[in-house]
Amino acid sequence: MRKRNRLIKMILMFSMLCGCSTVGTHDELILRQNVLDMKTLTTQTIVETKEIGTMPAMIYADYEEGMDGIYWIASYVEGKLATVTQEYMVTTDSDGNEIAKTPVIGSRVETEAIPPKMQFGGSVSVGSEFYPTMLTYGVDCVGCNMWGEGFGGTSAGITVGLHSVRQPNGAMKDGITYGGYYIVAADPSIPLCSILSISNHGFSGEGLSPDVPFKAIVLDRGGGIRGNVLDLFKGSQSNYNISNNRHANTKVVIERVGGRDGKNACKL
């Protein structure tokens, strides 16, 4: 409108200076300028999608028959916010300025939010969870093939004894940990040298306290360790310094999947 009025004023001023009369009336000039403006307008349909609301709380989803993952492992699945999608008719001038924006009737579409979830039937990956039965074993357990003088080896090639464990640097150290991590035997689906965070457990002794989380490393297997089971190494079967008040809801989070350097070592 401002451009049109300026143009009209310029025409009138020019007419006065040159002594000429304007061609047509004031209204005719306005009509002509409107026609000129219409020729430079462009109208197109655009689609806009906006997220709305807040993310719902995370849920746990049961294993569904036919899923490719492991039925007792839960993996994280991202959620989605609710959205609104709307079509608009947008008119712009030749300079790209928006002149008008009108919603297209009946084009509004809303989607519901999808909560994030831990889906059972997941994979062995960082952040995945499972809820195992926790057991204990010693190097002198039945079927553990203890060598002479109270020593044996784990499936990862780590030498363990009734009262000590060979460390990543090759030195034997008193206790039941490897590089500061407690040792567990796990299902073959969890690679050796994987690191786990274990909480809501019932272990006492050897530095463990009930319901205080601890870190463990998978260094062993076992004939009876299949599926949703973990076996905590305690040195000797007769090590009564550690007890297991079993909890039904022990939670394990996978912090690292595998990882080893050399034949008989797991990198930390």
DRENPA-3360 file (N, C-alpha, C; in nm, 2 decimals, always signed):
BEGIN
1 = MRKRNRLI = +0.08/-0.12/+0.00/+0.00/+0.00/+0.00/+0.09/+0.12/+0.00 ~ +0.19/+0.12/+0.08/+0.28/+0.24/+0.09/+0.35/+0.26/-0.05 ~ +0.40/+0.15/-0.11/+0.46/+0.17/-0.24/+0.36/+0.23/-0.34 ~ +0.24/+0.18/-0.34/+0.14/+0.23/-0.43/+0.11/+0.38/-0.41 ~ +0.10/+0.42/-0.29/+0.07/+0.56/-0.26/+0.19/+0.65/-0.30 ~ +0.31/+0.60/-0.28/+0.43/+0.68/-0.32/+0.43/+0.69/-0.47 ~ +0.40/+0.58/-0.54/+0.39/+0.59/-0.69/+0.29/+0.69/-0.74 ~ +0.18/+0.69/-0.67/+0.07/+0.79/-0.71/+0.12/+0.93/-0.69;
9 = KMILMFSM = +0.18/+0.96/-0.58/+0.23/+1.09/-0.55/+0.33/+1.14/-0.65 ~ +0.42/+1.04/-0.69/+0.53/+1.07/-0.78/+0.47/+1.11/-0.92 ~ +0.36/+1.04/-0.96/+0.30/+1.07/-1.08/+0.23/+1.21/-1.08 ~ +0.17/+1.24/-0.97/+0.10/+1.36/-0.96/+0.20/+1.48/-0.96 ~ +0.31/+1.46/-0.88/+0.41/+1.56/-0.88/+0.48/+1.59/-1.01 ~ +0.51/+1.48/-1.08/+0.56/+1.49/-1.22/+0.47/+1.57/-1.31 ~ +0.34/+1.54/-1.30/+0.24/+1.60/-1.38/+0.24/+1.75/-1.35 ~ +0.25/+1.79/-1.22/+0.24/+1.93/-1.19/+0.37/+2.01/-1.24;
17 = LCGCSTVG = +0.48/+1.94/-1.23/+0.61/+2.01/-1.27/+0.61/+2.03/-1.42 ~ +0.56/+1.93/-1.50/+0.57/+1.94/-1.64/+0.45/+2.01/-1.70 ~ +0.35/+2.04/-1.62/+0.23/+2.11/-1.67/+0.14/+2.02/-1.74 ~ +0.17/+1.89/-1.72/+0.08/+1.79/-1.79/-0.04/+1.75/-1.70 ~ -0.14/+1.70/-1.76/-0.25/+1.65/-1.68/-0.24/+1.50/-1.67 ~ -0.27/+1.44/-1.56/-0.27/+1.30/-1.54/-0.37/+1.23/-1.62 ~ -0.33/+1.11/-1.66/-0.42/+1.03/-1.75/-0.50/+0.95/-1.66 ~ -0.63/+0.97/-1.66/-0.72/+0.89/-1.57/-0.74/+0.96/-1.44;
25 = THDELILR = -0.84/+0.91/-1.37/-0.87/+0.96/-1.23/-0.78/+0.90/-1.13 ~ -0.79/+0.95/-1.01/-0.71/+0.89/-0.89/-0.75/+0.75/-0.87 ~ -0.88/+0.71/-0.88/-0.92/+0.57/-0.86/-0.87/+0.48/-0.97 ~ -0.86/+0.53/-1.10/-0.81/+0.45/-1.20/-0.66/+0.42/-1.18 ~ -0.58/+0.51/-1.12/-0.44/+0.49/-1.09/-0.43/+0.38/-0.99 ~ -0.52/+0.38/-0.89/-0.51/+0.28/-0.78/-0.55/+0.15/-0.84 ~ -0.65/+0.14/-0.93/-0.68/+0.01/-0.99/-0.57/-0.05/-1.07 ~ -0.50/+0.04/-1.15/-0.39/-0.01/-1.23/-0.28/-0.06/-1.14;
33 = QNVLDMKT = -0.25/+0.01/-1.03/-0.14/-0.04/-0.95/-0.18/-0.17/-0.88 ~ -0.31/-0.19/-0.84/-0.35/-0.32/-0.79/-0.33/-0.43/-0.88 ~ -0.36/-0.41/-1.01/-0.34/-0.51/-1.11/-0.19/-0.54/-1.12 ~ -0.11/-0.44/-1.12/+0.04/-0.46/-1.13/+0.09/-0.54/-1.01 ~ +0.04/-0.51/-0.89/+0.08/-0.58/-0.77/+0.04/-0.73/-0.78 ~ -0.08/-0.76/-0.83/-0.13/-0.90/-0.84/-0.04/-0.98/-0.93 ~ +0.02/-0.92/-1.03/+0.10/-0.99/-1.12/+0.23/-1.04/-1.05 ~ +0.27/-0.98/-0.94/+0.39/-1.02/-0.88/+0.37/-1.11/-0.76;
41 = LTTQTIVE = +0.25/-1.15/-0.73/+0.22/-1.23/-0.61/+0.23/-1.38/-0.65 ~ +0.28/-1.46/-0.55/+0.29/-1.61/-0.57/+0.22/-1.68/-0.46 ~ +0.14/-1.78/-0.49/+0.07/-1.86/-0.39/+0.11/-2.00/-0.39 ~ +0.14/-2.06/-0.28/+0.18/-2.20/-0.27/+0.12/-2.27/-0.15 ~ +0.12/-2.40/-0.15/+0.07/-2.47/-0.03/+0.20/-2.53/+0.04 ~ +0.20/-2.50/+0.17/+0.31/-2.55/+0.26/+0.25/-2.64/+0.37 ~ +0.33/-2.73/+0.42/+0.29/-2.81/+0.53/+0.39/-2.79/+0.65 ~ +0.33/-2.76/+0.77/+0.41/-2.74/+0.89/+0.37/-2.84/+0.99;
49 = TKEIGTMP = +0.47/-2.90/+1.06/+0.46/-2.99/+1.17/+0.53/-2.94/+1.29 ~ +0.45/-2.94/+1.40/+0.51/-2.89/+1.53/+0.49/-2.99/+1.63 ~ +0.59/-3.00/+1.72/+0.58/-3.09/+1.84/+0.52/-3.02/+1.95 ~ +0.43/-3.09/+2.02/+0.36/-3.02/+2.13/+0.36/-3.11/+2.25 ~ +0.33/-3.05/+2.37/+0.33/-3.12/+2.49/+0.46/-3.17/+2.55 ~ +0.46/-3.26/+2.64/+0.58/-3.31/+2.71/+0.59/-3.46/+2.68 ~ +0.72/-3.51/+2.70/+0.74/-3.65/+2.68/+0.68/-3.74/+2.79 ~ +0.60/-3.84/+2.76/+0.55/-3.93/+2.86/+0.66/-4.00/+2.94;
57 = AMIYADYE = +0.62/-4.05/+3.06/+0.71/-4.13/+3.14/+0.75/-4.26/+3.07 ~ +0.87/-4.31/+3.09/+0.92/-4.43/+3.03/+0.84/-4.55/+3.08 ~ +0.81/-4.65/+3.00/+0.74/-4.77/+3.03/+0.83/-4.89/+3.00 ~ +0.79/-5.01/+3.05/+0.86/-5.13/+3.02/+0.76/-5.22/+2.94 ~ +0.80/-5.27/+2.83/+0.72/-5.34/+2.74/+0.76/-5.49/+2.74 ~ +0.66/-5.58/+2.74/+0.69/-5.72/+2.75/+0.74/-5.77/+2.61 ~ +0.81/-5.88/+2.62/+0.86/-5.95/+2.50/+0.74/-5.99/+2.41 ~ +0.75/-5.97/+2.29/+0.65/-6.02/+2.19/+0.70/-6.13/+2.11;
65 = EGMDGIYW = +0.62/-6.23/+2.09/+0.66/-6.35/+2.02/+0.70/-6.32/+1.88 ~ +0.81/-6.37/+1.84/+0.86/-6.34/+1.70/+0.97/-6.23/+1.70 ~ +0.99/-6.17/+1.81/+1.09/-6.06/+1.80/+1.23/-6.12/+1.78 ~ +1.32/-6.05/+1.72/+1.46/-6.10/+1.69/+1.55/-6.10/+1.81 ~ +1.52/-6.02/+1.91/+1.61/-6.00/+2.02/+1.60/-6.12/+2.12 ~ +1.67/-6.09/+2.24/+1.67/-6.19/+2.35/+1.56/-6.16/+2.44 ~ +1.48/-6.26/+2.47/+1.35/-6.23/+2.55/+1.37/-6.17/+2.68 ~ +1.49/-6.20/+2.75/+1.51/-6.15/+2.89/+1.59/-6.03/+2.89;
73 = IASYVEGK = +1.63/-5.97/+2.78/+1.70/-5.84/+2.78/+1.61/-5.73/+2.73 ~ +1.61/-5.62/+2.80/+1.53/-5.50/+2.76/+1.63/-5.39/+2.70 ~ +1.59/-5.34/+2.58/+1.67/-5.24/+2.52/+1.59/-5.11/+2.51 ~ +1.66/-4.99/+2.51/+1.59/-4.87/+2.51/+1.54/-4.83/+2.37 ~ +1.41/-4.79/+2.37/+1.35/-4.74/+2.24/+1.30/-4.60/+2.27 ~ +1.35/-4.50/+2.18/+1.32/-4.36/+2.20/+1.17/-4.34/+2.18 ~ +1.12/-4.24/+2.26/+0.98/-4.20/+2.24/+0.97/-4.08/+2.15 ~ +0.84/-4.04/+2.12/+0.82/-3.93/+2.03/+0.71/-3.83/+2.10;
81 = LATVTQEY = +0.73/-3.70/+2.08/+0.64/-3.61/+2.13/+0.51/-3.61/+2.04 ~ +0.40/-3.56/+2.09/+0.28/-3.54/+2.01/+0.31/-3.44/+1.90 ~ +0.25/-3.45/+1.79/+0.27/-3.35/+1.68/+0.13/-3.30/+1.63 ~ +0.14/-3.18/+1.57/+0.03/-3.12/+1.49/+0.08/-3.09/+1.35 ~ +0.02/-3.14/+1.25/+0.05/-3.11/+1.11/-0.06/-3.03/+1.04 ~ -0.03/-2.92/+0.98/-0.13/-2.83/+0.92/-0.08/-2.78/+0.79 ~ -0.17/-2.78/+0.69/-0.14/-2.72/+0.55/-0.19/-2.58/+0.55 ~ -0.11/-2.49/+0.48/-0.14/-2.35/+0.47/-0.13/-2.31/+0.32;
89 = MVTTDSDG = -0.22/-2.21/+0.28/-0.20/-2.15/+0.16/-0.13/-2.02/+0.19 ~ -0.01/-2.00/+0.13/+0.08/-1.89/+0.16/+0.10/-1.80/+0.04 ~ +0.08/-1.67/+0.05/+0.10/-1.58/-0.06/+0.22/-1.49/-0.03 ~ +0.31/-1.48/-0.13/+0.43/-1.40/-0.11/+0.44/-1.31/-0.23 ~ +0.52/-1.20/-0.21/+0.54/-1.11/-0.32/+0.67/-1.14/-0.39 ~ +0.71/-1.07/-0.49/+0.83/-1.10/-0.56/+0.96/-1.09/-0.48 ~ +0.95/-1.02/-0.37/+1.07/-1.01/-0.28/+1.07/-1.12/-0.18 ~ +0.98/-1.21/-0.18/+0.97/-1.32/-0.08/+0.90/-1.28/+0.05;
97 = NEIAKTPV = +0.84/-1.16/+0.05/+0.77/-1.12/+0.17/+0.63/-1.19/+0.18 ~ +0.60/-1.24/+0.30/+0.47/-1.31/+0.32/+0.36/-1.21/+0.32 ~ +0.26/-1.22/+0.24/+0.14/-1.13/+0.23/+0.02/-1.19/+0.31 ~ +0.00/-1.32/+0.29/-0.11/-1.39/+0.36/-0.08/-1.53/+0.39 ~ -0.13/-1.59/+0.49/-0.11/-1.73/+0.53/-0.25/-1.78/+0.59 ~ -0.31/-1.87/+0.51/-0.44/-1.92/+0.55/-0.45/-2.07/+0.57 ~ -0.49/-2.12/+0.68/-0.50/-2.26/+0.70/-0.59/-2.33/+0.60 ~ -0.56/-2.45/+0.55/-0.64/-2.52/+0.46/-0.74/-2.60/+0.55;
105 = IGSRVETE = -0.87/-2.57/+0.53/-0.97/-2.64/+0.61/-0.97/-2.79/+0.59 ~ -0.97/-2.86/+0.71/-0.97/-3.01/+0.71/-0.84/-3.07/+0.70 ~ -0.73/-2.99/+0.69/-0.60/-3.05/+0.67/-0.52/-3.07/+0.81 ~ -0.57/-3.03/+0.92/-0.51/-3.05/+1.04/-0.51/-3.19/+1.09 ~ -0.39/-3.24/+1.12/-0.37/-3.38/+1.17/-0.29/-3.38/+1.29 ~ -0.34/-3.45/+1.40/-0.27/-3.46/+1.53/-0.22/-3.61/+1.55 ~ -0.10/-3.62/+1.60/-0.06/-3.76/+1.64/-0.03/-3.76/+1.79 ~ -0.05/-3.87/+1.85/-0.03/-3.89/+2.00/+0.12/-3.91/+2.03;
113 = AIPPKMQF = +0.15/-3.87/+2.15/+0.29/-3.90/+2.19/+0.31/-4.05/+2.21 ~ +0.44/-4.09/+2.18/+0.48/-4.23/+2.21/+0.58/-4.23/+2.32 ~ +0.55/-4.29/+2.43/+0.64/-4.29/+2.54/+0.77/-4.37/+2.51 ~ +0.88/-4.32/+2.57/+1.01/-4.41/+2.56/+0.99/-4.53/+2.64 ~ +1.06/-4.64/+2.60/+1.03/-4.77/+2.67/+1.16/-4.85/+2.67 ~ +1.16/-4.94/+2.77/+1.26/-5.05/+2.77/+1.18/-5.17/+2.71 ~ +1.22/-5.22/+2.60/+1.15/-5.33/+2.53/+1.22/-5.46/+2.55 ~ +1.16/-5.55/+2.62/+1.22/-5.69/+2.63/+1.21/-5.75/+2.49;
121 = GGSVSVGS = +1.31/-5.83/+2.46/+1.34/-5.88/+2.33/+1.44/-5.80/+2.26 ~ +1.52/-5.73/+2.35/+1.63/-5.64/+2.30/+1.76/-5.71/+2.26 ~ +1.86/-5.63/+2.25/+1.99/-5.68/+2.21/+2.09/-5.66/+2.33 ~ +2.21/-5.73/+2.32/+2.32/-5.71/+2.41/+2.39/-5.58/+2.36 ~ +2.36/-5.47/+2.43/+2.41/-5.34/+2.39/+2.42/-5.25/+2.51 ~ +2.50/-5.15/+2.49/+2.52/-5.05/+2.60/+2.39/-4.99/+2.64 ~ +2.36/-5.00/+2.77/+2.23/-4.94/+2.82/+2.12/-5.04/+2.83 ~ +2.14/-5.16/+2.77/+2.03/-5.26/+2.79/+2.03/-5.32/+2.93;
129 = EFYPTMLT = +1.92/-5.37/+2.97/+1.90/-5.42/+3.11/+1.85/-5.56/+3.11 ~ +1.88/-5.63/+3.22/+1.81/-5.76/+3.25/+1.81/-5.78/+3.40 ~ +1.73/-5.88/+3.44/+1.69/-5.90/+3.58/+1.72/-6.05/+3.61 ~ +1.85/-6.08/+3.64/+1.89/-6.22/+3.66/+1.86/-6.28/+3.79 ~ +1.87/-6.41/+3.80/+1.89/-6.48/+3.92/+2.04/-6.48/+3.95 ~ +2.08/-6.44/+4.07/+2.22/-6.43/+4.11/+2.26/-6.55/+4.19 ~ +2.37/-6.61/+4.15/+2.43/-6.73/+4.22/+2.57/-6.69/+4.26 ~ +2.64/-6.78/+4.33/+2.78/-6.77/+4.36/+2.85/-6.90/+4.33;
137 = YGVDCVGC = +2.98/-6.89/+4.30/+3.06/-7.01/+4.28/+3.21/-6.98/+4.32 ~ +3.28/-7.09/+4.34/+3.42/-7.08/+4.37/+3.51/-7.16/+4.27 ~ +3.64/-7.14/+4.27/+3.73/-7.21/+4.18/+3.72/-7.36/+4.21 ~ +3.68/-7.40/+4.33/+3.68/-7.54/+4.36/+3.54/-7.60/+4.35 ~ +3.45/-7.53/+4.27/+3.32/-7.59/+4.25/+3.32/-7.72/+4.17 ~ +3.21/-7.80/+4.18/+3.20/-7.92/+4.11/+3.20/-7.88/+3.96 ~ +3.29/-7.94/+3.88/+3.30/-7.92/+3.74/+3.38/-7.79/+3.70 ~ +3.45/-7.73/+3.80/+3.52/-7.61/+3.77/+3.67/-7.64/+3.73;
145 = NMWGEGFG = +3.71/-7.77/+3.73/+3.84/-7.81/+3.69/+3.96/-7.73/+3.75 ~ +3.95/-7.73/+3.88/+4.06/-7.66/+3.96/+4.19/-7.73/+3.94 ~ +4.30/-7.66/+3.91/+4.43/-7.72/+3.90/+4.48/-7.75/+4.04 ~ +4.61/-7.80/+4.04/+4.67/-7.83/+4.17/+4.70/-7.70/+4.24 ~ +4.71/-7.70/+4.37/+4.74/-7.59/+4.46/+4.64/-7.48/+4.46 ~ +4.51/-7.52/+4.43/+4.40/-7.43/+4.45/+4.39/-7.32/+4.34 ~ +4.43/-7.34/+4.22/+4.41/-7.25/+4.11/+4.34/-7.30/+4.00 ~ +4.28/-7.22/+3.92/+4.20/-7.26/+3.80/+4.20/-7.14/+3.70;
153 = GTSAGITV = +4.13/-7.16/+3.59/+4.12/-7.05/+3.49/+3.98/-7.03/+3.45 ~ +3.95/-6.90/+3.42/+3.82/-6.87/+3.37/+3.81/-6.89/+3.22 ~ +3.69/-6.87/+3.16/+3.68/-6.89/+3.02/+3.75/-6.78/+2.94 ~ +3.77/-6.66/+3.01/+3.85/-6.55/+2.94/+4.00/-6.57/+2.96 ~ +4.04/-6.68/+3.02/+4.18/-6.70/+3.04/+4.25/-6.64/+3.16 ~ +4.17/-6.60/+3.25/+4.22/-6.53/+3.37/+4.24/-6.63/+3.48 ~ +4.36/-6.64/+3.54/+4.39/-6.73/+3.65/+4.33/-6.68/+3.78 ~ +4.25/-6.77/+3.84/+4.19/-6.74/+3.97/+4.23/-6.84/+4.07;
161 = GLHSVRQP = +4.23/-6.81/+4.20/+4.26/-6.90/+4.30/+4.16/-6.90/+4.41 ~ +4.18/-6.98/+4.52/+4.09/-6.98/+4.63/+4.09/-6.85/+4.70 ~ +4.20/-6.77/+4.69/+4.20/-6.65/+4.77/+4.26/-6.53/+4.69 ~ +4.28/-6.55/+4.56/+4.35/-6.45/+4.48/+4.31/-6.45/+4.33 ~ +4.34/-6.34/+4.26/+4.30/-6.33/+4.12/+4.42/-6.27/+4.05 ~ +4.46/-6.32/+3.93/+4.57/-6.26/+3.85/+4.51/-6.13/+3.79 ~ +4.58/-6.02/+3.80/+4.53/-5.89/+3.76/+4.57/-5.86/+3.62 ~ +4.52/-5.75/+3.56/+4.55/-5.72/+3.42/+4.70/-5.70/+3.40;
169 = NGAMKDGI = +4.78/-5.66/+3.50/+4.92/-5.64/+3.49/+5.00/-5.77/+3.51 ~ +4.93/-5.88/+3.53/+4.99/-6.01/+3.54/+5.02/-6.05/+3.69 ~ +5.01/-5.96/+3.78/+5.04/-5.99/+3.92/+4.92/-6.06/+3.99 ~ +4.95/-6.15/+4.08/+4.84/-6.21/+4.16/+4.81/-6.12/+4.28 ~ +4.68/-6.11/+4.31/+4.64/-6.02/+4.41/+4.53/-6.09/+4.50 ~ +4.54/-6.07/+4.63/+4.44/-6.13/+4.72/+4.31/-6.07/+4.70 ~ +4.20/-6.15/+4.71/+4.07/-6.10/+4.69/+4.00/-6.18/+4.58 ~ +3.88/-6.12/+4.54/+3.80/-6.18/+4.44/+3.77/-6.09/+4.32;
177 = TYGGYYIV = +3.84/-5.98/+4.31/+3.82/-5.89/+4.20/+3.93/-5.89/+4.10 ~ +3.89/-5.84/+3.98/+3.99/-5.83/+3.87/+3.99/-5.68/+3.83 ~ +4.10/-5.61/+3.85/+4.11/-5.47/+3.82/+4.01/-5.39/+3.89 ~ +3.96/-5.43/+4.00/+3.86/-5.36/+4.08/+3.72/-5.40/+4.05 ~ +3.70/-5.49/+3.95/+3.57/-5.54/+3.91/+3.54/-5.68/+3.97 ~ +3.42/-5.70/+4.02/+3.39/-5.84/+4.07/+3.37/-5.92/+3.94 ~ +3.40/-6.05/+3.95/+3.39/-6.14/+3.84/+3.26/-6.22/+3.84 ~ +3.20/-6.23/+3.72/+3.08/-6.31/+3.70/+3.09/-6.40/+3.58;
185 = AADPSIPL = +3.02/-6.51/+3.59/+2.99/-6.60/+3.48/+2.86/-6.56/+3.42 ~ +2.85/-6.55/+3.29/+2.72/-6.51/+3.23/+2.69/-6.60/+3.10 ~ +2.57/-6.59/+3.05/+2.53/-6.66/+2.93/+2.62/-6.62/+2.82 ~ +2.64/-6.72/+2.72/+2.73/-6.69/+2.61/+2.69/-6.57/+2.52 ~ +2.56/-6.53/+2.53/+2.52/-6.42/+2.45/+2.58/-6.29/+2.49 ~ +2.63/-6.28/+2.62/+2.70/-6.16/+2.67/+2.85/-6.18/+2.65 ~ +2.92/-6.11/+2.56/+3.06/-6.14/+2.53/+3.15/-6.13/+2.66 ~ +3.25/-6.21/+2.66/+3.35/-6.20/+2.76/+3.41/-6.06/+2.77;
193 = CSILSISN = +3.45/-6.02/+2.89/+3.50/-5.89/+2.91/+3.40/-5.77/+2.91 ~ +3.27/-5.81/+2.90/+3.17/-5.71/+2.91/+3.16/-5.66/+3.06 ~ +3.13/-5.53/+3.07/+3.12/-5.47/+3.21/+2.97/-5.44/+3.24 ~ +2.93/-5.48/+3.36/+2.80/-5.47/+3.41/+2.79/-5.39/+3.53 ~ +2.68/-5.32/+3.55/+2.64/-5.25/+3.67/+2.53/-5.33/+3.74 ~ +2.55/-5.37/+3.86/+2.45/-5.46/+3.93/+2.39/-5.39/+4.05 ~ +2.26/-5.37/+4.06/+2.20/-5.30/+4.17/+2.08/-5.39/+4.22 ~ +2.03/-5.35/+4.34/+1.92/-5.41/+4.41/+1.95/-5.56/+4.43;
201 = HGFSGEGL = +2.08/-5.59/+4.47/+2.12/-5.73/+4.49/+2.11/-5.76/+4.64 ~ +2.15/-5.88/+4.68/+2.15/-5.92/+4.82/+2.28/-5.97/+4.87 ~ +2.39/-5.93/+4.81/+2.52/-5.98/+4.85/+2.58/-5.90/+4.97 ~ +2.64/-5.97/+5.06/+2.71/-5.91/+5.17/+2.85/-5.97/+5.18 ~ +2.95/-5.88/+5.23/+3.08/-5.93/+5.25/+3.17/-5.91/+5.13 ~ +3.30/-5.92/+5.15/+3.40/-5.90/+5.05/+3.39/-5.77/+4.98 ~ +3.35/-5.66/+5.06/+3.34/-5.53/+5.00/+3.20/-5.50/+4.95 ~ +3.11/-5.60/+4.95/+2.97/-5.58/+4.90/+2.87/-5.56/+5.01;
209 = SPDVPFKA = +2.78/-5.47/+4.99/+2.67/-5.44/+5.08/+2.54/-5.45/+5.01 ~ +2.44/-5.51/+5.08/+2.31/-5.53/+5.02/+2.25/-5.39/+4.96 ~ +2.20/-5.40/+4.84/+2.14/-5.29/+4.78/+2.23/-5.17/+4.74 ~ +2.36/-5.19/+4.76/+2.46/-5.09/+4.71/+2.51/-5.14/+4.58 ~ +2.49/-5.07/+4.47/+2.54/-5.11/+4.34/+2.69/-5.14/+4.33 ~ +2.72/-5.24/+4.25/+2.87/-5.27/+4.22/+2.89/-5.30/+4.08 ~ +3.01/-5.29/+4.03/+3.05/-5.32/+3.90/+3.11/-5.46/+3.89 ~ +3.08/-5.53/+3.78/+3.13/-5.66/+3.75/+3.17/-5.68/+3.61;
217 = IVLDRGGG = +3.26/-5.77/+3.59/+3.31/-5.80/+3.45/+3.29/-5.95/+3.42 ~ +3.24/-5.97/+3.30/+3.21/-6.11/+3.26/+3.34/-6.18/+3.21 ~ +3.39/-6.27/+3.30/+3.51/-6.34/+3.27/+3.49/-6.49/+3.26 ~ +3.37/-6.54/+3.28/+3.35/-6.69/+3.28/+3.22/-6.73/+3.23 ~ +3.21/-6.86/+3.20/+3.09/-6.92/+3.16/+3.05/-7.03/+3.26 ~ +2.96/-7.11/+3.23/+2.92/-7.22/+3.32/+2.82/-7.31/+3.26 ~ +2.82/-7.44/+3.29/+2.73/-7.53/+3.23/+2.58/-7.50/+3.26 ~ +2.56/-7.45/+3.39/+2.43/-7.41/+3.43/+2.40/-7.27/+3.41;
225 = IRGNVLDL = +2.49/-7.19/+3.36/+2.47/-7.05/+3.34/+2.41/-7.02/+3.20 ~ +2.29/-7.03/+3.19/+2.22/-7.00/+3.06/+2.10/-6.91/+3.08 ~ +2.09/-6.82/+2.99/+1.98/-6.72/+2.99/+2.00/-6.62/+3.10 ~ +1.89/-6.60/+3.17/+1.88/-6.49/+3.27/+1.94/-6.53/+3.41 ~ +2.07/-6.56/+3.41/+2.14/-6.60/+3.53/+2.28/-6.54/+3.53 ~ +2.32/-6.50/+3.65/+2.46/-6.46/+3.67/+2.52/-6.53/+3.79 ~ +2.65/-6.57/+3.78/+2.71/-6.64/+3.88/+2.83/-6.56/+3.93 ~ +2.83/-6.51/+4.06/+2.93/-6.43/+4.11/+3.05/-6.51/+4.17;
233 = FKGSQSNY = +3.17/-6.49/+4.12/+3.29/-6.56/+4.17/+3.32/-6.51/+4.32 ~ +3.34/-6.61/+4.41/+3.37/-6.58/+4.55/+3.50/-6.64/+4.60 ~ +3.59/-6.69/+4.51/+3.71/-6.75/+4.55/+3.69/-6.90/+4.57 ~ +3.66/-6.93/+4.69/+3.63/-7.07/+4.73/+3.49/-7.09/+4.76 ~ +3.44/-7.22/+4.73/+3.31/-7.25/+4.76/+3.28/-7.24/+4.91 ~ +3.38/-7.25/+4.99/+3.37/-7.24/+5.14/+3.39/-7.10/+5.19 ~ +3.39/-7.00/+5.10/+3.41/-6.86/+5.15/+3.28/-6.81/+5.21 ~ +3.28/-6.82/+5.34/+3.16/-6.78/+5.41/+3.16/-6.63/+5.44;
241 = NISNNRHA = +3.26/-6.56/+5.40/+3.27/-6.41/+5.42/+3.17/-6.34/+5.32 ~ +3.12/-6.41/+5.23/+3.02/-6.35/+5.13/+2.90/-6.43/+5.14 ~ +2.78/-6.36/+5.15/+2.65/-6.43/+5.16/+2.56/-6.37/+5.05 ~ +2.46/-6.45/+5.02/+2.37/-6.41/+4.91/+2.22/-6.41/+4.96 ~ +2.17/-6.30/+5.00/+2.03/-6.30/+5.03/+1.96/-6.26/+4.90 ~ +1.91/-6.36/+4.83/+1.86/-6.34/+4.69/+1.75/-6.24/+4.69 ~ +1.75/-6.15/+4.59/+1.65/-6.06/+4.56/+1.58/-6.09/+4.42 ~ +1.45/-6.08/+4.42/+1.39/-6.12/+4.29/+1.40/-6.01/+4.19;
249 = NTKVVIER = +1.44/-5.89/+4.23/+1.44/-5.78/+4.13/+1.58/-5.72/+4.11 ~ +1.68/-5.81/+4.12/+1.82/-5.76/+4.09/+1.82/-5.70/+3.95 ~ +1.88/-5.59/+3.93/+1.89/-5.52/+3.80/+2.03/-5.51/+3.75 ~ +2.05/-5.54/+3.63/+2.18/-5.54/+3.57/+2.17/-5.45/+3.44 ~ +2.26/-5.35/+3.43/+2.27/-5.26/+3.32/+2.41/-5.29/+3.25 ~ +2.40/-5.31/+3.12/+2.52/-5.34/+3.04/+2.59/-5.21/+3.01 ~ +2.71/-5.19/+3.07/+2.79/-5.07/+3.05/+2.89/-5.07/+2.94 ~ +2.94/-5.19/+2.91/+3.03/-5.22/+2.80/+3.01/-5.36/+2.74;
257 = VGGRDGKN = +3.02/-5.37/+2.61/+3.00/-5.50/+2.55/+3.14/-5.55/+2.50 ~ +3.19/-5.66/+2.57/+3.32/-5.71/+2.53/+3.43/-5.62/+2.55 ~ +3.55/-5.65/+2.49/+3.67/-5.57/+2.50/+3.78/-5.64/+2.57 ~ +3.88/-5.68/+2.49/+4.00/-5.74/+2.54/+4.12/-5.71/+2.46 ~ +4.24/-5.71/+2.52/+4.37/-5.70/+2.46/+4.45/-5.82/+2.49 ~ +4.51/-5.88/+2.40/+4.59/-6.00/+2.43/+4.51/-6.12/+2.45 ~ +4.58/-6.23/+2.46/+4.52/-6.36/+2.48/+4.45/-6.38/+2.61 ~ +4.52/-6.34/+2.72/+4.47/-6.37/+2.85/+4.45/-6.24/+2.93;
265 = ACKL = +4.38/-6.14/+2.87/+4.36/-6.02/+2.94/+4.23/-5.95/+2.89 ~ +4.16/-5.88/+2.97/+4.05/-5.80/+2.93/+4.09/-5.65/+2.96 ~ +4.08/-5.57/+2.86/+4.12/-5.43/+2.88/+4.02/-5.36/+2.97 ~ +4.06/-5.27/+3.05/+3.98/-5.20/+3.15/+3.97/-5.05/+3.11;
% end
